[in-house]
Amino acid sequence: MSLLARRVIKNNVPQILARRLMSVRPRQDQETSEGRKKVTIQSLQAQRRNKVPITMLTAYDYPTGLACSSNPNLDITLVGDSLAQVCLGYNSTTELTLQEMIHHARAVSRGTTHPLLVADMPFGTYYGSLASATTNAVRLIQEGRADAVKLEGGSEILPVVRQLTSVGIPVMAHVGLMPQRHVALSGYRVQGRSIDSARRVLDDALALEDAGAFSIVIEAVPKELGSYITQRLKIPTIGIGAGPGTSGQVLVWDDAMGTWPGHKAKFVRRFADLQTARDSGITEYTTAVREGSFPGDAENYSMDNEEWDKFLATVSEK
């Protein structure tokens, strides 16, 4: 064996051992799920035209970002400001800061492959000047590694949408129930149930499309209104409590996976029961530790008997 070969082997031994002994190893690949190409605004428009429902789920960290990317049928991953409640324990989304959103978006991005990655702009980060709104959105794109940003609001945010889209930042709008304004709305109430309210939601959606939004989330409105707005728009609509007539659907991860112990909204369906599996796993783990069955023989390392005897001899001499 050449001197160079011996040096290569010697230098790589610590790295090889580290990979073998680490309980959590670095990922060796980041391939797109089943070869699906990266979802784009254009491909979402094609789904809308071809009436292929768009799927969107929220994610808040690397594991949930990775999970969303594991299925080729998941189109959009949203780093939603709902992370304020489900991840950080805040009372509402209004407490979430821009720096916290950037931190979580960046983590999700490391696990994201094919889905379009959208990040919510937190409460207050786009209500000031156009310059500050642009700066904050740029931070979400550059530091948070998001592909696009999402803003809640109607006609009052049109200048911001125009500004962001004019500098190349894709904007997903959000009308109907706007959780960031739950106090002003006297709670999380269904919107658009009266003629005036329905007209306001419709007018906002049309104006936001005209301002340059590439898609609009419609939350908590009558199904008839959700379907009608979708028919009037030329961009995809993503419904959450807006009926089956929208271009796609979105749910909060913890609602869909059954890990949120709080209030269950009418529009939520549990597609898994991870909370029961999680609690069962914790119970089994703590029981095994207390009764001494973990770790077992298969989960232990050992030393050669002769080497162990030599070790005991050295320590007993002191």
Secondary structure, 3 states (H helix, E strand, C coil): CCHHHHHHHHHHHHHHHHHHHCCCCCCCCCCCHHHCCCCCHHHHHHHHHCCCCEEEEECCCHHHHHHHHCCCCCCEEEECCCHHHHCCCCCCHHHCCHHHHHHHHHHHHHHCCCCEEEEECCCCCCCCCHHHHHHHHHHHHHCCCCCEEEEECCHHHHHHHHHHHHCCCCEEEEEECCHHHCCCCCCCCCCCCCHHHHHHHHHHHHHHHHHCCCEEEEECCCHHHHHHHHHHCCCCEEEECCCCCCCEEEECHHHHHCCCCCCCCCCCCCCCCHHHHHHHHHHHHHHHHHHCCCCCHHHCCCCCHHHHHHHHHHHHCC
